[in-house]
Amino acid sequence: MASYKLLLLILVFAGAFIQYINGKLSPKYYSSKCPNALSIVQGEVIAAIKNETRIGASLLRLHFHDCFVNGCDASILLDDTPGFIGEKTAVPNNNSVRGFEVVDQIKAKLEKACPGVVSCADILALAARDSVVHLGGPSWNVGLGRRDSTSASRSAANTSIPPPTSNISSLLSSFAAQGLSSRDLVALAGSHTIGLARCTSFRARIYNDTTIDAVFAKSLQSNCPITGNDNNLASLDLQTPTYFDNLYYKNLLKEKGLLHSDQELFNGTSADALVKIYASDTFKFFEDFAKSMVKMGNIKPLTGSQGEIRINCRKVN
């Protein structure tokens, strides 16, 4: 009987090992290794959002920009060094992605509680979920057990993250390259129901696009002139930029998407049908958004003996 129990125990552990070498993640990964990990991340995210509401959108975007470049491996967090150029200065990220200090704070708390256990990649995944929930959006079980990369790719960041000038076909291609469907694209674009964008991201749209409400375009032009004021900001969702809802889609129906890539989702293609569904049904949007976030979080994670657990998210050990 004892030998049977031992065999059963070995099989359980072997099953767990196989699960991780196959790249499967588990929401319970830290339940025994670092029981307070999830509450620590949540507490720090809420404190950061209370300090600056915009940071919630920034943390969500960090996870997206990380996963689209060689998988969800925290490569975006690596600082440049004299012998290494990371992803922070890639065109989609330079002077644009933010929230690194919040990640540092979360990591410092976790290192105090459980040294060398919780990966920076998992912090990004959890912080994205906790930000959405705190700002009124849906929740989902975050698969955990990612490890951190020891390298980054500026060139991959320049080519893998779709720019705000993208048309629908290039958006679909970018998402398909990550194993994400057209439904995932339209659902995940709903993350633009929170946050702000720089003038450089929407200037061409408000002066040149024809698929834009004229009054809406005019209202943005004083804050974003044809030249200069590149870093002036506008809300991605005009009405509720700090609340996670479905108004982003309602705005698209009125040709009031801030970015060219936003409005491309409602511009006479098959994506139109989903935009209409999400604009009329918040529950359906939330349901699909949560599913697509899980799917995105599963893009090529490093597990098992791959990568490392960075002690400082900004540099390799």
Phi, psi and chi 1 to 4 in degrees:
 res  aa     phi    psi   chi1   chi2   chi3   chi4
   1 MET       -  -42.2 -174.1   69.1  178.6      -
   2 ALA   -63.7  -40.9      -      -      -      -
   3 SER   -67.4  -33.9   59.2      -      -      -
   4 TYR   -64.8  -43.9  171.4   75.4      -      -
   5 LYS   -63.2  -39.6  -77.1 -176.5  178.4  175.7
   6 LEU   -63.9  -43.6 -179.6   62.7      -      -
   7 LEU   -61.3  -42.9  176.3   64.2      -      -
   8 LEU   -60.9  -42.4 -162.1   61.9      -      -
   9 LEU   -63.5  -43.0 -158.8   60.9      -      -
  10 ILE   -61.1  -42.6  -69.8  167.4      -      -
  11 LEU   -64.3  -39.3  -72.8  172.1      -      -
  12 VAL   -61.5  -48.5  167.6      -      -      -
  13 PHE   -65.1  -38.1  -81.2  112.1      -      -
  14 ALA   -63.8  -40.6      -      -      -      -
  15 GLY   -61.9  -41.5      -      -      -      -
  16 ALA   -64.4  -40.6      -      -      -      -
  17 PHE   -65.0  -44.8  178.6   68.7      -      -
  18 ILE   -60.6  -39.3  -71.1  165.0      -      -
  19 GLN   -56.6  -41.8 -176.8 -176.3   40.7      -
  20 TYR   -81.5  -33.1  -74.3  102.3      -      -
  21 ILE   -71.6  -21.1   62.5  169.7      -      -
  22 ASN   -85.6    4.2  -74.3  -19.3      -      -
  23 GLY    79.7   18.6      -      -      -      -
  24 LYS   -85.0  139.9  -64.2  -84.1  175.9   65.2
  25 LEU  -108.8  155.4  -55.0  174.3      -      -
  26 SER  -133.1  133.0  165.8      -      -      -
  27 PRO   -59.4  -21.0  -22.6   33.1      -      -
  28 LYS   -99.2   13.6  -64.0 -179.9  179.7  177.9
  29 TYR   -54.6  -36.8 -175.3   76.4      -      -
  30 TYR   -98.9    5.2  -65.6  112.2      -      -
  31 SER   -58.0  -33.4   56.4      -      -      -
  32 SER  -105.7  -30.0   58.7      -      -      -
  33 LYS   -72.2  -35.7  -65.0 -179.6  176.4 -155.1
  34 CYS  -157.1   78.0 -172.2      -      -      -
  35 PRO   -56.2  -29.2  -19.0   28.5      -      -
  36 ASN   -94.7    6.8  -63.9  -34.6      -      -
  37 ALA   -55.3  -49.5      -      -      -      -
  38 LEU   -66.8  -38.9  -85.7   64.9      -      -
  39 SER   -70.8  -32.3   59.2      -      -      -
  40 ILE   -64.7  -47.9  -71.7  170.1      -      -
  41 VAL   -60.5  -47.5  175.6      -      -      -
  42 GLN   -59.4  -45.2 -177.4 -172.6   49.1      -
  43 GLY   -61.2  -42.1      -      -      -      -
  44 GLU   -69.6  -37.5  -70.0  -61.4  -55.9      -
  45 VAL   -64.9  -46.1  167.1      -      -      -
  46 ILE   -61.8  -43.1  -68.9  171.1      -      -
  47 ALA   -61.5  -41.1      -      -      -      -
  48 ALA   -66.5  -40.1      -      -      -      -
  49 ILE   -68.7  -37.1  -67.5  173.4      -      -
  50 LYS   -64.2  -32.1  -76.8 -179.3  178.3  173.9
  51 ASN   -74.8  -38.0 -176.8   53.0      -      -
  52 GLU  -154.4  106.2 -174.2 -150.4    4.5      -
  53 THR   -57.1  -34.8  -42.5      -      -      -
  54 ARG   -60.5  -23.7 -177.9 -170.5  174.0 -162.1
  55 ILE   -63.1  -25.7 -153.9   70.1      -      -
  56 GLY   -59.7  -46.7      -      -      -      -
  57 ALA   -65.0  -36.6      -      -      -      -
  58 SER   -65.8  -39.4  -60.0      -      -      -
  59 LEU   -69.1  -37.2  -68.5  169.6      -      -
  60 LEU   -62.9  -42.9  174.5   56.6      -      -
  61 ARG   -67.8  -35.6 -172.4  162.8  175.5 -109.0
  62 LEU   -58.0  -43.7  -98.0 -176.3      -      -
  63 HIS   -62.9  -44.6 -177.7   42.4      -      -
  64 PHE   -61.8  -48.7  168.4   68.2      -      -
  65 HIS   -68.4  -23.7  -79.9 -136.1      -      -
  66 ASP   -74.7  -51.5  178.4   40.8      -      -
  67 CYS   -63.5  -31.1  -69.7      -      -      -
  68 PHE   -77.5   -6.2  -96.4   57.9      -      -
  69 VAL  -117.0   95.6 -177.1      -      -      -
  70 ASN    59.1   29.6  -61.5  -36.7      -      -
  71 GLY    91.2  172.0      -      -      -      -
  72 CYS   -82.2   84.3  -50.5      -      -      -
  73 ASP  -132.0   13.8   59.2    3.4      -      -
  74 ALA    63.6   19.7      -      -      -      -
  75 SER   -63.2  -28.4   57.9      -      -      -
  76 ILE   -65.0  -20.4 -165.1  170.1      -      -
  77 LEU   -83.8  -12.2  -58.4  177.9      -      -
  78 LEU   -72.5  126.9  -70.0  170.8      -      -
  79 ASP   -75.4  152.8  -78.1  -16.6      -      -
  80 ASP   -65.8  149.4  -69.6   -3.6      -      -
  81 THR  -130.7  171.1   67.6      -      -      -
  82 PRO   -54.7  -28.6  -28.8   35.4      -      -
  83 GLY  -111.3   13.4      -      -      -      -
  84 PHE  -149.5  129.2  168.3   83.1      -      -
  85 ILE  -111.1  119.0  -62.5  175.9      -      -
  86 GLY   -91.3 -157.3      -      -      -      -
  87 GLU   -95.3  -10.8  -64.5  163.8   20.2      -
  88 LYS   -63.9  -28.0  -70.8 -178.1  177.1  178.1
  89 THR   -99.2    9.3   52.2      -      -      -
  90 ALA   -66.1  154.4      -      -      -      -
  91 VAL   -53.4  -45.2  173.2      -      -      -
  92 PRO   -69.2  -16.0  -13.3   28.4      -      -
  93 ASN  -108.9  -30.9  -62.1  -28.4      -      -
  94 ASN   -60.9  126.9 -161.8   30.3      -      -
  95 ASN    55.1   26.0  -61.9  -42.5      -      -
  96 SER  -134.3  -57.7  179.6      -      -      -
  97 VAL   -70.2  146.6  -72.8      -      -      -
  98 ARG  -151.8  172.9   54.0 -160.8  -60.7  -80.2
  99 GLY   105.5    5.0      -      -      -      -
 100 PHE   -61.5  -37.6  -60.1  111.1      -      -
 101 GLU   -66.2  -34.7  -65.2   78.2   11.4      -
 102 VAL   -65.4  -43.2  175.7      -      -      -
 103 VAL   -60.2  -41.2  175.3      -      -      -
 104 ASP   -58.6  -43.3  -67.9  -20.3      -      -
 105 GLN   -64.9  -43.4  -71.2  162.3   13.5      -
 106 ILE   -62.0  -45.9  -64.1  169.6      -      -
 107 LYS   -62.1  -41.5 -178.7   61.6  172.5  169.8
 108 ALA   -60.8  -41.6      -      -      -      -
 109 LYS   -65.3  -41.6  -77.4  -86.2  177.0   79.9
 110 LEU   -68.5  -37.2  -72.5  166.8      -      -
 111 GLU   -65.4  -31.7  -77.2  -58.2  -54.3      -
 112 LYS   -69.6  -42.3 -146.0  170.2 -177.3  178.9
 113 ALA   -77.2  -42.6      -      -      -      -
 114 CYS  -144.5   83.1  -43.4      -      -      -
 115 PRO   -58.1  130.1  -20.0   31.2      -      -
 116 GLY    68.0   23.9      -      -      -      -
 117 VAL  -109.0  -49.2  172.0      -      -      -
 118 VAL   -92.6  126.4 -177.8      -      -      -
 119 SER   -77.6  156.1   69.9      -      -      -
 120 CYS   -67.6  -33.1  -57.7      -      -      -
 121 ALA   -64.3  -39.8      -      -      -      -
 122 ASP   -69.8  -34.0  -81.8  -12.5      -      -
 123 ILE   -59.5  -45.0  -69.6  171.7      -      -
 124 LEU   -61.7  -42.3  -70.0 -179.7      -      -
 125 ALA   -65.2  -42.9      -      -      -      -
 126 LEU   -70.0  -41.1  -72.7  166.8      -      -
 127 ALA   -64.9  -34.2      -      -      -      -
 128 ALA   -64.4  -47.8      -      -      -      -
 129 ARG   -62.5  -47.5 -170.5  -90.0  -49.2  -88.1
 130 ASP   -64.8  -33.0  -66.5  -16.4      -      -
 131 SER   -65.4  -46.7  -66.2      -      -      -
 132 VAL   -60.8  -46.0  168.7      -      -      -
 133 VAL   -62.5  -46.4  171.1      -      -      -
 134 HIS   -64.8  -26.9 -169.9   67.7      -      -
 135 LEU   -93.4   13.4  -66.1  174.4      -      -
 136 GLY   101.5    5.3      -      -      -      -
 137 GLY   -94.0 -172.7      -      -      -      -
 138 PRO   -77.1  164.8   31.0  -36.2      -      -
 139 SER  -111.6  164.9 -174.0      -      -      -
 140 TRP  -157.3  159.5   58.3   91.9      -      -
 141 ASN   -79.0  118.5  -72.9  -34.0      -      -
 142 VAL   -86.1  118.1  177.9      -      -      -
 143 GLY   -65.6  135.0      -      -      -      -
 144 LEU  -127.4  163.6  -60.0  165.4      -      -
 145 GLY   120.7    9.2      -      -      -      -
 146 ARG   -68.4  152.6  -62.2  170.2 -168.1   78.7
 147 ARG  -117.4  168.8  -73.2  166.1   65.2   83.8
 148 ASP   -97.0  143.3  -59.2  -37.0      -      -
 149 SER   -72.3  159.4   68.0      -      -      -
 150 THR  -108.4   10.7   54.1      -      -      -
 151 SER  -147.9  172.1   63.4      -      -      -
 152 ALA  -145.7  166.6      -      -      -      -
 153 SER  -136.6  104.0  175.2      -      -      -
 154 ARG   -63.3  -39.8 -170.1  175.9 -176.3 -135.8
 155 SER   -65.6  -39.8   58.8      -      -      -
 156 ALA   -66.3  -37.1      -      -      -      -
 157 ALA   -63.3  -37.0      -      -      -      -
 158 ASN   -69.5  -25.3  -82.0  -33.9      -      -
 159 THR  -107.0  -23.4   55.7      -      -      -
 160 SER   -91.8  -26.0  -59.7      -      -      -
 161 ILE   -91.3  118.1  -59.8  166.8      -      -
 162 PRO   -66.5  129.9   18.6  -27.0      -      -
 163 PRO   -76.2  163.5   26.1  -31.7      -      -
 164 PRO   -68.1   -7.7   21.6  -31.2      -      -
 165 THR   -91.6    0.5   52.2      -      -      -
 166 SER   -61.8  143.6  -60.3      -      -      -
 167 ASN   -93.2  174.6   60.4   28.1      -      -
 168 ILE   -62.3  -37.6 -173.3   66.6      -      -
 169 SER   -67.8  -39.4   60.0      -      -      -
 170 SER   -71.9  -32.4   61.8      -      -      -
 171 LEU   -63.7  -46.7  -73.4  168.6      -      -
 172 LEU   -61.4  -39.4  -72.4  166.1      -      -
 173 SER   -65.6  -44.1  -64.3      -      -      -
 174 SER   -59.7  -42.9  -68.0      -      -      -
 175 PHE   -73.3  -39.7  -84.7   67.0      -      -
 176 ALA   -61.5  -34.9      -      -      -      -
 177 ALA   -62.4  -23.2      -      -      -      -
 178 GLN   -99.2    7.4  -53.6  -64.3  -18.3      -
 179 GLY    79.2   20.2      -      -      -      -
 180 LEU  -106.9  142.4  -60.8  172.7      -      -
 181 SER   -88.4  176.4   67.4      -      -      -
 182 SER   -63.7  -34.7   56.4      -      -      -
 183 ARG   -64.7  -42.4 -177.8  176.1  -71.0  -91.9
 184 ASP   -60.1  -42.9  -64.6  -39.4      -      -
 185 LEU   -57.3  -52.3  162.5   62.7      -      -
 186 VAL   -67.6  -38.7 -179.2      -      -      -
 187 ALA   -67.1  -47.2      -      -      -      -
 188 LEU   -69.8  -27.3  -68.8  172.3      -      -
 189 ALA   -61.3  -22.5      -      -      -      -
 190 GLY   -63.2  -11.5      -      -      -      -
 191 SER   -61.2  -19.1   60.2      -      -      -
 192 HIS   -77.4   11.1  -75.1  179.7      -      -
 193 THR   -77.7  -10.1 -171.4      -      -      -
 194 ILE  -128.4  156.2   52.7  173.6      -      -
 195 GLY   100.0  177.0      -      -      -      -
 196 LEU  -127.0  159.2  -53.5  170.2      -      -
 197 ALA  -130.2  150.3      -      -      -      -
 198 ARG   -79.9  152.9  -67.7 -171.9  -55.2  149.5
 199 CYS   -49.7  -39.1  170.0      -      -      -
 200 THR   -60.6  -24.7   49.2      -      -      -
 201 SER   -79.0  -26.1  -59.0      -      -      -
 202 PHE  -125.0    2.5   59.4   86.1      -      -
 203 ARG   -56.1  -51.6  176.1 -177.6  -79.2  127.9
 204 ALA   -59.3  -36.5      -      -      -      -
 205 ARG   -65.7  -46.3  169.6  155.9  167.4   74.6
 206 ILE   -76.3  -12.6   64.1  173.3      -      -
 207 TYR  -107.1  -25.2  -72.0  101.2      -      -
 208 ASN  -118.4  -27.6  -56.8  -34.0      -      -
 209 ASP   -69.6  147.5  -83.0   12.4      -      -
 210 THR   -97.3  -21.5   53.6      -      -      -
 211 THR   -89.3   54.3   56.4      -      -      -
 212 ILE  -143.5  136.5 -172.0  166.9      -      -
 213 ASP   -59.8  126.1  177.9   84.6      -      -
 214 ALA   -61.5  -41.4      -      -      -      -
 215 VAL   -67.2  -39.9  175.7      -      -      -
 216 PHE   -61.4  -47.0  174.3   64.1      -      -
 217 ALA   -59.6  -46.0      -      -      -      -
 218 LYS   -61.1  -39.6 -171.1   84.9  173.5  165.3
 219 SER   -64.5  -22.7   70.8      -      -      -
 220 LEU   -93.2  -18.1  -67.7  162.2      -      -
 221 GLN   -69.9  -30.0  -71.3  172.8    1.4      -
 222 SER   -68.5  -32.1   59.3      -      -      -
 223 ASN   -84.7  -20.4 -173.5   43.8      -      -
 224 CYS  -134.0   80.4 -177.1      -      -      -
 225 PRO   -68.0  169.5   23.7  -30.9      -      -
 226 ILE   -58.9  -35.7  -68.1  176.6      -      -
 227 THR  -132.4  148.4   56.4      -      -      -
 228 GLY    85.5  172.6      -      -      -      -
 229 ASN    55.2   37.9  -66.5  -15.5      -      -
 230 ASP   -56.1  -31.9  -74.6   -0.7      -      -
 231 ASN   -94.6    3.9  -68.1  -38.6      -      -
 232 ASN   -61.5  144.5  -79.0    6.8      -      -
 233 LEU  -110.8  150.8  -58.7  167.8      -      -
 234 ALA  -137.7  153.5      -      -      -      -
 235 SER   -75.0  133.6  -58.6      -      -      -
 236 LEU   -66.3  -31.6  -74.5  158.5      -      -
 237 ASP  -120.8  107.7  165.2   -2.0      -      -
 238 LEU   -52.2  -41.3 -162.5   62.4      -      -
 239 GLN   -84.1  -47.0  -59.3   94.1  -33.2      -
 240 THR  -133.5   68.8   55.3      -      -      -
 241 PRO   -70.7   -8.6   26.1  -34.2      -      -
 242 THR  -117.3   15.5   59.0      -      -      -
 243 TYR  -131.8  129.4 -171.9   70.0      -      -
 244 PHE   -83.7  103.9 -159.0   96.3      -      -
 245 ASP  -142.2 -165.0   54.4   28.8      -      -
 246 ASN  -105.5   16.0   70.4  -23.3      -      -
 247 LEU   -65.9  -24.6  -74.3  179.1      -      -
 248 TYR   -52.3  -46.1  166.0   80.0      -      -
 249 TYR   -71.4  -37.8  -60.8  102.7      -      -
 250 LYS   -60.8  -37.7  -67.6  177.6 -172.7  -85.2
 251 ASN   -65.6  -37.4  -69.7  -24.4      -      -
 252 LEU   -62.3  -37.1  -63.6 -174.8      -      -
 253 LEU   -61.6  -25.9  -60.4 -177.6      -      -
 254 LYS  -101.5   12.3  -60.7  171.0 -174.1  172.8
 255 GLU    59.5   40.5  -64.8 -167.5  -36.0      -
 256 LYS  -118.8   32.8  -69.4 -177.9  178.4  179.1
 257 GLY   -74.2  134.8      -      -      -      -
 258 LEU   -70.7  -43.6 -178.3   66.8      -      -
 259 LEU   -95.9  150.8  -53.0  179.5      -      -
 260 HIS   -56.9  -43.0  178.9   82.9      -      -
 261 SER   -63.1  -31.3   54.7      -      -      -
 262 ASP   -63.7  -53.9  -71.7  -29.8      -      -
 263 GLN   -66.4  -22.8 -161.8   57.8   55.1      -
 264 GLU   -61.1  -22.5  -80.2  -70.3  -68.2      -
 265 LEU   -73.7  -17.9  -59.4 -179.4      -      -
 266 PHE  -131.8   79.2 -169.1   74.5      -      -
 267 ASN  -151.7   41.9 -168.4   21.0      -      -
 268 GLY    82.8   24.7      -      -      -      -
 269 THR  -119.5 -177.1   70.8      -      -      -
 270 SER   -64.6  -19.5   57.2      -      -      -
 271 ALA   -66.9  -23.6      -      -      -      -
 272 ASP   -52.4  -42.2  -71.7    9.8      -      -
 273 ALA   -60.6  -42.5      -      -      -      -
 274 LEU   -67.7  -40.2  -87.7  173.7      -      -
 275 VAL   -57.8  -42.9  170.9      -      -      -
 276 LYS   -63.7  -41.2  -73.5  178.2 -179.0  174.4
 277 ILE   -62.2  -49.2  -70.6  168.6      -      -
 278 TYR   -67.7  -31.0  -63.8  154.4      -      -
 279 ALA   -68.7  -27.0      -      -      -      -
 280 SER  -102.8  -11.6   64.0      -      -      -
 281 ASP  -139.2   93.6 -171.2  -17.9      -      -
 282 THR   -59.7  -40.1  -58.6      -      -      -
 283 PHE   -59.9  -44.0  178.2   81.3      -      -
 284 LYS   -65.0  -41.5 -176.8   60.2  179.3  167.3
 285 PHE   -59.1  -49.2  162.8   45.9      -      -
 286 PHE   -59.6  -43.7  -80.6   14.5      -      -
 287 GLU   -61.1  -48.9 -178.8 -176.1   40.0      -
 288 ASP   -70.7  -36.6  -76.2    2.7      -      -
 289 PHE   -60.8  -46.4 -178.5   84.0      -      -
 290 ALA   -60.8  -44.5      -      -      -      -
 291 LYS   -62.3  -42.5  -76.2  179.1 -174.8  172.3
 292 SER   -70.7  -31.7  -66.3      -      -      -
 293 MET   -66.3  -38.9  -76.0  -62.1  -66.1      -
 294 VAL   -62.9  -44.1  170.7      -      -      -
 295 LYS   -63.1  -44.3 -158.7  169.0  164.9 -175.0
 296 MET   -64.6  -39.3 -173.9 -177.6   81.0      -
 297 GLY   -66.5  -13.1      -      -      -      -
 298 ASN   -97.1    9.8  -82.8  -46.4      -      -
 299 ILE   -72.1  113.4  -62.6  172.9      -      -
 300 LYS    38.1   55.6  -66.9 -173.6  -73.0 -171.3
 301 PRO   -71.0  149.0   29.1  -34.4      -      -
 302 LEU   -86.1  128.3  -60.6  174.5      -      -
 303 THR  -136.8  175.7   55.5      -      -      -
 304 GLY    63.2 -118.4      -      -      -      -
 305 SER   -99.4    4.4   60.2      -      -      -
 306 GLN   -73.5  149.6  -60.4  171.0  -46.9      -
 307 GLY    59.4 -148.4      -      -      -      -
 308 GLU  -156.8  174.0   64.3 -178.8   19.3      -
 309 ILE  -102.3  104.2  -55.7  -62.6      -      -
 310 ARG   -66.8  136.4  -79.8 -171.8 -130.4  136.4
 311 ILE   -78.9  -37.0  -54.4  -54.5      -      -
 312 ASN  -119.3  122.0  178.3  -21.0      -      -
 313 CYS   -64.5  -18.2  -70.3      -      -      -
 314 ARG   -85.4  -11.6  -66.7  174.7  179.2  -94.1
 315 LYS  -149.0  154.6   59.3 -177.0 -175.3 -179.7
 316 VAL   -72.0  156.0  -63.2      -      -      -
 317 ASN   -66.8      -  -65.9  -19.1      -      -
